[in-house]
Amino acid sequence: MKAIRVHQFGGPEVLRYEDVPTPQPGPGEFLVRLHAIGVNPVETYQRSGSNPAIKLPWTPGTDGAGIVELVGPDGRSFKAGDRVYISDTVSGAYAELAVCHEAHLHRLPDSITFQQGAAINIPYATAYRALFHRAR
């Protein structure tokens, strides 16, 4: 599968479009075929090296939307074919496929596009917090 990988910290020039092995879901995890991803400021900070916990090589991205392709052992809340949006990944969202914990998958109604679903987590939550919690 294809993924965008970072092998050294820096600007956008360190992003590499590469062939990587397809990740496999473990217990309580799901493999999601992504149809849209979110690109958020936090990924630019992380790419530049601001988070010392990130181990290279690394696939950025937390937000996305797609279809569950494979259910790992003990995966209960979703099945293959379910439309979902994701709020975090195990393997990174800048990829064709991403492994996600069950707690980070959310149902995506048919009335919401994959592109809209990919914007629910960080962009929507940030705007909601700014408007309703901070600005009241």
Number of C-alpha atoms within 10 A of each C-alpha: 11 14 23 20 22 21 14 16 20 16 12 11 9 15 19 13 13 12 12 12 9 16 14 15 21 16 12 16 25 31 26 30 22 24 18 22 24 24 19 15 11 15 16 17 14 17 24 16 16 14 11 7 8 14 12 11 11 19 25 25 25 26 27 33 30 27 21 24 18 19 23 19 12 12 17 12 12 18 15 13 13 16 24 25 31 31 24 21 24 18 21 22 30 24 26 18 24 30 27 26 20 20 12 18 23 18 15 21 13 9 7 11 15 22 16 17 27 28 22 19 19 19 15 14 12 11 12 13 12 12 11 9 9 9 8 7
